[in-house]
Amino acid sequence: MDADVTDSAGTPADPDLPAGDTPQGRSQGRSQEEPGATDSKEEPEPGAVPENDAPQDSGDEGEAGAREDGEGDGGDGDQHGSDGKSAAGAQTWADHPKDGSASRRKRPWLRWAALGASFLVMISAGAGWWLYKKLDGNITTDTSAAAELKVYEKERPTPVVMDAQNILLIGSDSRSGDNREYGRDDGGSQRSDTTILLHLAADRKSATAVSLPRDLMVEVPKCRTGDDKETREQFTQFNSAFELGGTACTIRTVERLTGIRIDHHMVVDFNGFKDMVDAVDGVEICLKEPIDDKDARLELPAGRQTLNGEEALGYVRARKTLGDGSDTERMERQQRFLGALVNKMQSNGVLLNPTRLYPVLDAATKSLTTDPGLDSLRDLYDLVRSMRDVPTDQVQFLTVPRQPYRQNVNRDELVEPDASELFKQLREDKPVAVVPADELKEKEEEKEKAQDEKPDDAGSDSESPTPTPTYSGSSAADDLCEQ
């Protein structure tokens, strides 16, 4: 019987050790000792199989032997059977590692997941930084204009309302560089094709863009030219200021004309405009008649259609073949198109979607020249963010009140006191209303009729609240197909 038990137990007992110190005996011995008792580890004999690596069938035989030996031990074998395996090649609860190393070995994926997540964060941060630096580096800073304006600081207007901002937007008509395809290159001289005074209300609930006709007759102050010469003060058409003295001369001319302090300026060339239109996947317009303008390189059918960047540029620049051919009508067409562009950006969520906003910013910054106060992507982002909640019907466009110049019908002059009243409203950050030209004409006729029917003793207008000045114009909410 004893021989059979020894054979089934697996490895023979060491003759130098008591019987209870065999692997089986130690396991049984521990179950009978008081809790907390420990055994010293013995080095395995050469060629012996470690306990944890014992084959499964060997463990089964060990269990059988343990059950036979335990029959006369007062039920200790049952205790081993319920608490854990005690045979050679099987691990008991007491043999489990107490430092959690086995648990860590079973979960290596946690370490790999953490490393992978860290790697992705680093890649994303690096890509974001690269995109930021790329856009930031696209912007050209106009330090010369800032330096010249500082020289003439004493003659410049002072701000009236804090937090309101006035930005001069200048569309460059230069034919140099990539723009030479739009006309004869005359050495890269600067021309002001479009100039817009953008007023942002202090509460950022409205934005008013006032177009200044390039043929408007104005007083241009003494300005310093690119070769450091000084021009004489002269009464001439408005866009001469940009050609004579660049951005600084244009800003000083606008400040003298309006009494409004210009806080910032931006100069955008042809390619910047068309790339922005392409970045928003085109802008929809409606044409009452087809267009075939070779000078503007534009050929379009009548009806509703979406213009790409090249077509949009031709549309806002065309003059001779659209309407009456006047610069006045062209400015109104430019205003309506810019309104549609703003509407497209807001309605499609471009300003709130980084994926769609990036191409717009890339197109804008590549051809943008600004003053040092707006020459970083952070500055431009803060500006755009402050405007993104302005309702489209409160993004208004109008042309300064003007009429044909008395001495030359091909030039313009201001209509007073309407122009001065408009400048005063903007300077003091007060509301301005715009309506379509035909609607404004009807209102003026109704007002004249009411004045004629008013009794002589009905009292003066000063007793009633001052109405908000209304001008002919449009808003970004207008549908170009309903014009």
FENJOQUI-V37684 format. One record per residue. N is the residue number from 0. RES is the residue in three letters. SS is DSSP state (hx for helix, st for strand, lp for the rest). Layout:
n=N res=RES ss=SS
n=N res=RES ss=SS
This chain:
n=0 res=MET ss=lp
n=1 res=ASP ss=hx
n=2 res=ALA ss=hx
n=3 res=ASP ss=hx
n=4 res=VAL ss=hx
n=5 res=THR ss=hx
n=6 res=ASP ss=hx
n=7 res=SER ss=hx
n=8 res=ALA ss=lp
n=9 res=GLY ss=lp
n=10 res=THR ss=lp
n=11 res=PRO ss=lp
n=12 res=ALA ss=lp
n=13 res=ASP ss=lp
n=14 res=PRO ss=lp
n=15 res=ASP ss=lp
n=16 res=LEU ss=lp
n=17 res=PRO ss=lp
n=18 res=ALA ss=hx
n=19 res=GLY ss=hx
n=20 res=ASP ss=hx
n=21 res=THR ss=lp
n=22 res=PRO ss=hx
n=23 res=GLN ss=hx
n=24 res=GLY ss=hx
n=25 res=ARG ss=hx
n=26 res=SER ss=hx
n=27 res=GLN ss=hx
n=28 res=GLY ss=hx
n=29 res=ARG ss=hx
n=30 res=SER ss=hx
n=31 res=GLN ss=hx
n=32 res=GLU ss=lp
n=33 res=GLU ss=lp
n=34 res=PRO ss=lp
n=35 res=GLY ss=lp
n=36 res=ALA ss=lp
n=37 res=THR ss=lp
n=38 res=ASP ss=lp
n=39 res=SER ss=lp
n=40 res=LYS ss=lp
n=41 res=GLU ss=lp
n=42 res=GLU ss=lp
n=43 res=PRO ss=lp
n=44 res=GLU ss=lp
n=45 res=PRO ss=lp
n=46 res=GLY ss=lp
n=47 res=ALA ss=lp
n=48 res=VAL ss=lp
n=49 res=PRO ss=lp
n=50 res=GLU ss=hx
n=51 res=ASN ss=hx
n=52 res=ASP ss=hx
n=53 res=ALA ss=lp
n=54 res=PRO ss=lp
n=55 res=GLN ss=hx
n=56 res=ASP ss=hx
n=57 res=SER ss=hx
n=58 res=GLY ss=hx
n=59 res=ASP ss=hx
n=60 res=GLU ss=hx
n=61 res=GLY ss=hx
n=62 res=GLU ss=hx
n=63 res=ALA ss=hx
n=64 res=GLY ss=hx
n=65 res=ALA ss=hx
n=66 res=ARG ss=hx
n=67 res=GLU ss=hx
n=68 res=ASP ss=hx
n=69 res=GLY ss=hx
n=70 res=GLU ss=hx
n=71 res=GLY ss=hx
n=72 res=ASP ss=lp
n=73 res=GLY ss=lp
n=74 res=GLY ss=lp
n=75 res=ASP ss=hx
n=76 res=GLY ss=hx
n=77 res=ASP ss=hx
n=78 res=GLN ss=hx
n=79 res=HIS ss=hx
n=80 res=GLY ss=hx
n=81 res=SER ss=hx
n=82 res=ASP ss=hx
n=83 res=GLY ss=lp
n=84 res=LYS ss=lp
n=85 res=SER ss=lp
n=86 res=ALA ss=lp
n=87 res=ALA ss=lp
n=88 res=GLY ss=lp
n=89 res=ALA ss=lp
n=90 res=GLN ss=lp
n=91 res=THR ss=lp
n=92 res=TRP ss=hx
n=93 res=ALA ss=hx
n=94 res=ASP ss=hx
n=95 res=HIS ss=lp
n=96 res=PRO ss=lp
n=97 res=LYS ss=lp
n=98 res=ASP ss=lp
n=99 res=GLY ss=lp
n=100 res=SER ss=hx
n=101 res=ALA ss=hx
n=102 res=SER ss=hx
n=103 res=ARG ss=hx
n=104 res=ARG ss=hx
n=105 res=LYS ss=lp
n=106 res=ARG ss=lp
n=107 res=PRO ss=hx
n=108 res=TRP ss=hx
n=109 res=LEU ss=hx
n=110 res=ARG ss=hx
n=111 res=TRP ss=hx
n=112 res=ALA ss=hx
n=113 res=ALA ss=hx
n=114 res=LEU ss=hx
n=115 res=GLY ss=hx
n=116 res=ALA ss=hx
n=117 res=SER ss=hx
n=118 res=PHE ss=hx
n=119 res=LEU ss=hx
n=120 res=VAL ss=hx
n=121 res=MET ss=hx
n=122 res=ILE ss=hx
n=123 res=SER ss=hx
n=124 res=ALA ss=hx
n=125 res=GLY ss=hx
n=126 res=ALA ss=hx
n=127 res=GLY ss=hx
n=128 res=TRP ss=hx
n=129 res=TRP ss=hx
n=130 res=LEU ss=hx
n=131 res=TYR ss=hx
n=132 res=LYS ss=hx
n=133 res=LYS ss=hx
n=134 res=LEU ss=hx
n=135 res=ASP ss=hx
n=136 res=GLY ss=hx
n=137 res=ASN ss=hx
n=138 res=ILE ss=lp
n=139 res=THR ss=st
n=140 res=THR ss=st
n=141 res=ASP ss=lp
n=142 res=THR ss=hx
n=143 res=SER ss=hx
n=144 res=ALA ss=hx
n=145 res=ALA ss=hx
n=146 res=ALA ss=hx
n=147 res=GLU ss=hx
n=148 res=LEU ss=hx
n=149 res=LYS ss=hx
n=150 res=VAL ss=hx
n=151 res=TYR ss=lp
n=152 res=GLU ss=hx
n=153 res=LYS ss=hx
n=154 res=GLU ss=hx
n=155 res=ARG ss=lp
n=156 res=PRO ss=lp
n=157 res=THR ss=lp
n=158 res=PRO ss=lp
n=159 res=VAL ss=lp
n=160 res=VAL ss=lp
n=161 res=MET ss=lp
n=162 res=ASP ss=lp
n=163 res=ALA ss=lp
n=164 res=GLN ss=st
n=165 res=ASN ss=st
n=166 res=ILE ss=st
n=167 res=LEU ss=st
n=168 res=LEU ss=st
n=169 res=ILE ss=st
n=170 res=GLY ss=st
n=171 res=SER ss=st
n=172 res=ASP ss=lp
n=173 res=SER ss=lp
n=174 res=ARG ss=lp
n=175 res=SER ss=lp
n=176 res=GLY ss=hx
n=177 res=ASP ss=hx
n=178 res=ASN ss=hx
n=179 res=ARG ss=hx
n=180 res=GLU ss=hx
n=181 res=TYR ss=hx
n=182 res=GLY ss=lp
n=183 res=ARG ss=lp
n=184 res=ASP ss=lp
n=185 res=ASP ss=lp
n=186 res=GLY ss=lp
n=187 res=GLY ss=lp
n=188 res=SER ss=lp
n=189 res=GLN ss=lp
n=190 res=ARG ss=lp
n=191 res=SER ss=st
n=192 res=ASP ss=st
n=193 res=THR ss=st
n=194 res=THR ss=st
n=195 res=ILE ss=st
n=196 res=LEU ss=st
n=197 res=LEU ss=st
n=198 res=HIS ss=st
n=199 res=LEU ss=st
n=200 res=ALA ss=lp
n=201 res=ALA ss=lp
n=202 res=ASP ss=lp
n=203 res=ARG ss=lp
n=204 res=LYS ss=lp
n=205 res=SER ss=lp
n=206 res=ALA ss=st
n=207 res=THR ss=st
n=208 res=ALA ss=st
n=209 res=VAL ss=st
n=210 res=SER ss=st
n=211 res=LEU ss=lp
n=212 res=PRO ss=lp
n=213 res=ARG ss=lp
n=214 res=ASP ss=lp
n=215 res=LEU ss=st
n=216 res=MET ss=st
n=217 res=VAL ss=st
n=218 res=GLU ss=st
n=219 res=VAL ss=st
n=220 res=PRO ss=lp
n=221 res=LYS ss=lp
n=222 res=CYS ss=lp
n=223 res=ARG ss=st
n=224 res=THR ss=lp
n=225 res=GLY ss=lp
n=226 res=ASP ss=lp
n=227 res=ASP ss=lp
n=228 res=LYS ss=lp
n=229 res=GLU ss=st
n=230 res=THR ss=lp
n=231 res=ARG ss=lp
n=232 res=GLU ss=lp
n=233 res=GLN ss=st
n=234 res=PHE ss=st
n=235 res=THR ss=st
n=236 res=GLN ss=st
n=237 res=PHE ss=lp
n=238 res=ASN ss=lp
n=239 res=SER ss=hx
n=240 res=ALA ss=hx
n=241 res=PHE ss=hx
n=242 res=GLU ss=hx
n=243 res=LEU ss=hx
n=244 res=GLY ss=hx
n=245 res=GLY ss=hx
n=246 res=THR ss=hx
n=247 res=ALA ss=hx
n=248 res=CYS ss=hx
n=249 res=THR ss=hx
n=250 res=ILE ss=hx
n=251 res=ARG ss=hx
n=252 res=THR ss=hx
n=253 res=VAL ss=hx
n=254 res=GLU ss=hx
n=255 res=ARG ss=hx
n=256 res=LEU ss=hx
n=257 res=THR ss=hx
n=258 res=GLY ss=lp
n=259 res=ILE ss=lp
n=260 res=ARG ss=lp
n=261 res=ILE ss=lp
n=262 res=ASP ss=lp
n=263 res=HIS ss=st
n=264 res=HIS ss=st
n=265 res=MET ss=st
n=266 res=VAL ss=st
n=267 res=VAL ss=st
n=268 res=ASP ss=lp
n=269 res=PHE ss=hx
n=270 res=ASN ss=hx
n=271 res=GLY ss=hx
n=272 res=PHE ss=hx
n=273 res=LYS ss=hx
n=274 res=ASP ss=hx
n=275 res=MET ss=hx
n=276 res=VAL ss=hx
n=277 res=ASP ss=hx
n=278 res=ALA ss=hx
n=279 res=VAL ss=lp
n=280 res=ASP ss=lp
n=281 res=GLY ss=lp
n=282 res=VAL ss=st
n=283 res=GLU ss=st
n=284 res=ILE ss=st
n=285 res=CYS ss=st
n=286 res=LEU ss=st
n=287 res=LYS ss=lp
n=288 res=GLU ss=lp
n=289 res=PRO ss=lp
n=290 res=ILE ss=st
n=291 res=ASP ss=st
n=292 res=ASP ss=st
n=293 res=LYS ss=lp
n=294 res=ASP ss=lp
n=295 res=ALA ss=lp
n=296 res=ARG ss=lp
n=297 res=LEU ss=st
n=298 res=GLU ss=st
n=299 res=LEU ss=st
n=300 res=PRO ss=lp
n=301 res=ALA ss=lp
n=302 res=GLY ss=st
n=303 res=ARG ss=st
n=304 res=GLN ss=st
n=305 res=THR ss=st
n=306 res=LEU ss=st
n=307 res=ASN ss=lp
n=308 res=GLY ss=hx
n=309 res=GLU ss=hx
n=310 res=GLU ss=hx
n=311 res=ALA ss=hx
n=312 res=LEU ss=hx
n=313 res=GLY ss=hx
n=314 res=TYR ss=hx
n=315 res=VAL ss=hx
n=316 res=ARG ss=hx
n=317 res=ALA ss=lp
n=318 res=ARG ss=lp
n=319 res=LYS ss=lp
n=320 res=THR ss=lp
n=321 res=LEU ss=lp
n=322 res=GLY ss=lp
n=323 res=ASP ss=lp
n=324 res=GLY ss=lp
n=325 res=SER ss=lp
n=326 res=ASP ss=hx
n=327 res=THR ss=hx
n=328 res=GLU ss=hx
n=329 res=ARG ss=hx
n=330 res=MET ss=hx
n=331 res=GLU ss=hx
n=332 res=ARG ss=hx
n=333 res=GLN ss=hx
n=334 res=GLN ss=hx
n=335 res=ARG ss=hx
n=336 res=PHE ss=hx
n=337 res=LEU ss=hx
n=338 res=GLY ss=hx
n=339 res=ALA ss=hx
n=340 res=LEU ss=hx
n=341 res=VAL ss=hx
n=342 res=ASN ss=hx
n=343 res=LYS ss=hx
n=344 res=MET ss=hx
n=345 res=GLN ss=hx
n=346 res=SER ss=hx
n=347 res=ASN ss=lp
n=348 res=GLY ss=lp
n=349 res=VAL ss=hx
n=350 res=LEU ss=hx
n=351 res=LEU ss=hx
n=352 res=ASN ss=lp
n=353 res=PRO ss=hx
n=354 res=THR ss=hx
n=355 res=ARG ss=hx
n=356 res=LEU ss=hx
n=357 res=TYR ss=hx
n=358 res=PRO ss=hx
n=359 res=VAL ss=hx
n=360 res=LEU ss=hx
n=361 res=ASP ss=hx
n=362 res=ALA ss=hx
n=363 res=ALA ss=hx
n=364 res=THR ss=hx
n=365 res=LYS ss=hx
n=366 res=SER ss=lp
n=367 res=LEU ss=st
n=368 res=THR ss=st
n=369 res=THR ss=st
n=370 res=ASP ss=lp
n=371 res=PRO ss=hx
n=372 res=GLY ss=hx
n=373 res=LEU ss=hx
n=374 res=ASP ss=lp
n=375 res=SER ss=lp
n=376 res=LEU ss=hx
n=377 res=ARG ss=hx
n=378 res=ASP ss=hx
n=379 res=LEU ss=hx
n=380 res=TYR ss=hx
n=381 res=ASP ss=hx
n=382 res=LEU ss=hx
n=383 res=VAL ss=hx
n=384 res=ARG ss=hx
n=385 res=SER ss=hx
n=386 res=MET ss=hx
n=387 res=ARG ss=lp
n=388 res=ASP ss=lp
n=389 res=VAL ss=lp
n=390 res=PRO ss=lp
n=391 res=THR ss=hx
n=392 res=ASP ss=hx
n=393 res=GLN ss=hx
n=394 res=VAL ss=st
n=395 res=GLN ss=st
n=396 res=PHE ss=st
n=397 res=LEU ss=st
n=398 res=THR ss=st
n=399 res=VAL ss=lp
n=400 res=PRO ss=lp
n=401 res=ARG ss=st
n=402 res=GLN ss=st
n=403 res=PRO ss=st
n=404 res=TYR ss=st
n=405 res=ARG ss=lp
n=406 res=GLN ss=lp
n=407 res=ASN ss=st
n=408 res=VAL ss=st
n=409 res=ASN ss=st
n=410 res=ARG ss=st
n=411 res=ASP ss=st
n=412 res=GLU ss=st
n=413 res=LEU ss=st
n=414 res=VAL ss=lp
n=415 res=GLU ss=lp
n=416 res=PRO ss=lp
n=417 res=ASP ss=hx
n=418 res=ALA ss=hx
n=419 res=SER ss=hx
n=420 res=GLU ss=hx
n=421 res=LEU ss=hx
n=422 res=PHE ss=hx
n=423 res=LYS ss=hx
n=424 res=GLN ss=hx
n=425 res=LEU ss=hx
n=426 res=ARG ss=hx
n=427 res=GLU ss=lp
n=428 res=ASP ss=lp
n=429 res=LYS ss=lp
n=430 res=PRO ss=lp
n=431 res=VAL ss=lp
n=432 res=ALA ss=st
n=433 res=VAL ss=st
n=434 res=VAL ss=st
n=435 res=PRO ss=lp
n=436 res=ALA ss=hx
n=437 res=ASP ss=hx
n=438 res=GLU ss=hx
n=439 res=LEU ss=hx
n=440 res=LYS ss=hx
n=441 res=GLU ss=hx
n=442 res=LYS ss=hx
n=443 res=GLU ss=hx
n=444 res=GLU ss=hx
n=445 res=GLU ss=hx
n=446 res=LYS ss=hx
n=447 res=GLU ss=hx
n=448 res=LYS ss=hx
n=449 res=ALA ss=hx
n=450 res=GLN ss=hx
n=451 res=ASP ss=hx
n=452 res=GLU ss=hx
n=453 res=LYS ss=lp
n=454 res=PRO ss=lp
n=455 res=ASP ss=lp
n=456 res=ASP ss=lp
n=457 res=ALA ss=lp
n=458 res=GLY ss=lp
n=459 res=SER ss=lp
n=460 res=ASP ss=hx
n=461 res=SER ss=hx
n=462 res=GLU ss=hx
n=463 res=SER ss=lp
n=464 res=PRO ss=lp
n=465 res=THR ss=lp
n=466 res=PRO ss=lp
n=467 res=THR ss=lp
n=468 res=PRO ss=lp
n=469 res=THR ss=st
n=470 res=TYR ss=st
n=471 res=SER ss=st
n=472 res=GLY ss=st
n=473 res=SER ss=st
n=474 res=SER ss=st
n=475 res=ALA ss=lp
n=476 res=ALA ss=lp
n=477 res=ASP ss=lp
n=478 res=ASP ss=lp
n=479 res=LEU ss=hx
n=480 res=CYS ss=hx
n=481 res=GLU ss=hx
n=482 res=GLN ss=lp
